[in-house]
Amino acid sequence: MPQMTRHNGACFFLARDSLRVRTAVPSSMRPLLPADTPSIINRRTALLAGGGSLLALHAPGAHAKAQATPAAPTVWPQALLVPGGVARLPLGPAAARPVVHTQGAKNEQVPVLVVGDAQGWTALVGIPLAAVPGPAHATVAAAGGSAARQLPYTVAPKKYKEQHLTVSPRTVDLSPEDQARYERERDHQALVMATFTEQPAGQALDSLRMRVPVPGRRSSSFGLRRVFNGQARNPHSGMDIAAPTGTPILSPLPARVIDTGEYFFNGGTVWLDHGQGLLSMVCHLSAIDVKVGDVLATGQHLGAVGATGRVTGPHLHWGVMLNRTMVDPALFVPAA
């Protein structure tokens, strides 16, 4: 959704409500990158089972029945090697976090999120919705005298569903004034999406399992191919969650607020930085209760659901980005 062109337009809906921005004094803040906490499960065992990633681990209940084969820990995000999915690429052990890049839309080198520790690292690569099925790779930078090497993977095809909508012509064919506004916002958001903040060693998040920002029915699936007034547009690059205007929106992970504003396509919007190129955004807000620079804990309030921007009704658009690529938020949360 943030990759807006004249033919994109995020959710491409008709605006109803106006945005109100409330400046609130942030409640208690937690550090963006909390230190790891000990687990009763051996860390080495967990890392090996999870491909070198940090895991969301749950201790069994005191009266749980013994099992012959313990369930394998679940890793987040889940791997899905299709356009809009995530590739989990094992890197092996190394004293320092490896530096990994992938190729961007303009053939630029884009840094990649790497999780784990010295016993095992994993690169998490976002796969663009526009990716052509077939061979792909990321690149590990040279370090410690070793040469740069490629991490190959294969993108499988996936056919997303199509949706036809009828909306106001103004929301499809932009006026010169709206076009100029959109171009300014596009350039600004490109800078926001390029955010990459390093995480100090030992300060990575315990888990990349996210909390869904609002409860509600997921009313539009990621990757949906949309046709407005008979004109094809870019695919839907987030998850829509049906919720009434005013429903509180919560941070999906510890985060720093890196952008807020009211945008032509997205309406009231908040961008969150979770570290190393993992970003999330929430759109169409009726209220924004945070400001740039605020540090949020998981589950901390940041705003309210609305119908601002181009929408057909109140809902939350939730987007997740890895290495400047929008990926399916469903890979970061348990199934609904």
N, C-alpha and C positions, 0 to 999 in steps of 0.2 A: 504493500500500500504506500509506503513512503516514496517508492520509486515512481513519482508522479510524472506523467507526460500529459499532453493535451488529451490523449486517448486513454489515460488511466483514470485517475480520480478516486482512488481509494475505494470506499464502499459505494460511491456514485449514487447517493440517495439525496432526497430533497430535504433541506433544513427546515426545522420547525421551531425549536426552542432557541433562546439566546443564551450565550455563555455568561456566567458571572464568575469572576475570579476573586476568591477570598484569600487574603494573606493571613495565614494563621501562624502563631508561634509554634514551631515544631514541638511535638511531645518528646519524651525521652528517646534519645538517639543511641543506636548501637553502632559499633564500628562497621564499616562497609565490608571488611574482610576479617571476620572473627577467626581467632586461632583455633586450630583443630582441637577437639576434645578427645580424651582417651575413650576407647571402646572396650567392652568385655570380650569382643571378638577380635582375634588376632589380626592386626592390620595387614600383615603380609598375606595372610590367607584371603582376606577380603579383597585386596588389590589384585591378586592373581585371578580370583574368581570374576572380578569385574573388569578385566582388561586394563588394569592400571589406573582406573578412575577412582575418585572419591565416591563413597557410597552412602546411600540412605539406609542405615542399619537399624533394625528393631529387635530389641531383646525379647525372647519368648516369655510367655506368661509363666507364673510360678507353678501352675497346675497343668501346663500344656502336656499333651501326650507325647511320649518319645516317638521319634520317627526314624526309620531305618536309614533314609537318605535325607539330610537337611535340604530345605529349599535353597536354591541358589540366590544370593543377594541380587536385588534389582539395581541396575545402573541407570542413571539419568544424565543426559537424554538417551532415549532408546535409539538404537541404530536403525536407519531405514534408507537404503541406498537407491533412492528414486529422486527425481526433481522435487525440490522442496523438503528433502529429508536431511539426515545427518549421517556422516560417515565417522565411525570410531576407528582410529588407526593406531594400533599399538606401536610404541617407540622403543620399548625395552628400558633397561636401567641406565641411569646417568647421574653423575654427581649434581649437575645443575639442570634446570628445566631446559629442554631443547627448544630452539627457535624454529618455528614452522611457518611456511607461507603457502598460500594458494593463489591462483591467478584470478584477478578481478575482471569485471565486465569490460574494462578498457585495457586489458592485458597488463595491468599494474600488479605488483606483488602485494598481497593483503595478508597481514599477520593472522595467525590461527590460535584459537584457545587450546592450551595444553594443560591437562590436569594430571595429578598423581604425585609421586615423590621419587626420591633417588632409587627406590627399588623397582619402579616401573612407571612410565609416563604414557599418556594417551592423547593424541591430537583429535579434537572434535571439529570436523569440517562441515560447514553448512553448504548444501548443494542447491544452486539456484533453480528456481522454477523453470527458467529458460534453458537449463542444461540439456544437452543432447545425449541421449542414452549411449553408453559405450564406455571405453576406457577413460579414466581421469587420474589425476595424481596431485598430491601435495609435495612440498619440498622441505626437507630438513636441512637447515643451514650447517655449514662446516663448523666444527668445534673440536678443540683439543687435538688438532693435528689430523682429524678425520675429514674426508671430503664430503661435500654436500651429497645427499642421496634423495631419491624419489620414493614416495609412499604411494604405490598404485592401488586403485580400487576401480570398481566397475559400476556405473550408474544404470540401473534397470529402468525400462519404460514404465510409465504409469499414465493412465488416461483419467483425467479429472472430469467430473460432470459439468454440464453446461446449464446456464440459467438465463432466461430472457426476461427483461424488465422494461416497463414503460415508465419514463420519468419526464419531468419538465425539459423541454428542448434546451433551456438555458444551462441545465446541468450536464449537457452533452457537448453542445457547441458553445464554447466560451466566447464572451465578448472581448474586445481588445483590452478593456480594463481588467477583466477577470484573468485573461491570459497573462498580462503583465504581472499581476499579483501572484499567480501561480508560479511563474518563472522565478520571482524573488524568493518565494517560499521553497521551491525546489532546490535552489542553490544553497539556501541556509540549511535545509535538512540534510543535504549531502555532507556538509561539514559535521553535523551532529552524528550521522551514521558512521563517519570515519573515526569516531572515538575509540581509542584503545588504551586502556590503563593497565599497567603491569601490576601483578599481585606479588608481593614479597614472598620469598620461600617460607613455607610453613604457615602462610596466612590464607591459603585457598579456602573456598567455601567447603563445608563438610559434605554438601550434596548439592547437585544442580536440579534436584526435584523441585518444581515450582508449585506454588499455591495458586489456584485459579483466582483471579482478582475479584470476581463476583460470582455468587451462585446464580444458576439459571440454565435454561435450555440453550444448547449450542445451535443457534439458528441458521448458521451458514458455515459450511466446511471450508477449510483451507484449500486453496488451489482451484476453487470453483471458477470455471470459465464463464464470464458474464458478457451478455449482449444487451446493450441499452438502445432502445428505439431502433433496433435493427442493426446497430453498429457494434462490432466486436471491440472489447476493451481488454486491458491487461487482466490476468487472473487475480482473484482475491487472495491477498497475501497474509491473512491473519485469521483469527477465530472470532466469530460474532457470537455474543452471548446475550440472549434476550433478558432484559431486566427493566423495571420501571424507572422513570426519571427520579433522581434523588438517591438511588441505591448506592451505599458506600462502596468505594473501590479501594482495594487493599494491595499493597506491594507484594509481588509474587516471590521475591527473594530479597535479601539485603541489597541495598542499592543506594546510589547517589543520583539525585535529580540533575540531569544535564540540559534539559530544555523544557519549557512550557510555552503555550501560546494558543491562539485561535487561528486555525488554518482554513483555507478555502475548501479543500476537500475533506479534511479530517475533523474540522471543528475544534473544540477544546481538546488539547493534546498534552500529554506528559511523556517525556522520554526518560528512561531509567538506565543507568550504567551498572552492570553487575560484575564488571571486570573482564579484561582480556578480550574485548570485542563482543561479549555477550550483552546485548541490549534488549530492552523491551519497551513497548509503547502502548498507551491506552488512548483511545480516541472517542470523539463525539461527546465529551464531558459537558455537563451542565455547570459544574463547579470544579475549580482547581484550588486545592488547599495546601499546596506545597510551592516552594520556589527553588530556582536553580541553586545548587549547592547543598540543599538539605540532604541529610543522610537518613535512610529509612531502614527499619528492621522488617523482616518478613511479617506480613500481616498488618503493617502499619497503614493507617488511613492516608489517602492522598487526594481524593476527590469524589465526585458523584457522577453516576450515569446520566446521560442526557440524549439529546437528539440534534446536536449542533453539527454544522458542516453539511455534507450531502447525504441525507439519510431518509428513509421512509418512516421511521419511528424510533422510539427510544431503544437503545441497546448499547453494549460495549464492544468495540472492536479492539482486540488484543493481538499485538504482533510481537514476535520474538525474532531477534537477529543474531546470527553468527557470522563472523568475518564479512560484514556488510551485506549479508544475504538473508532475506526473510525465509524462515523455516517454519515448519508446522509446530505450533505450540503444543499440540496433543502429544508430541514426543517427550515433553517435559512434565507431564501430569498423568496420574492414573486414569484409566478409561472411565468415562462418565457412567 
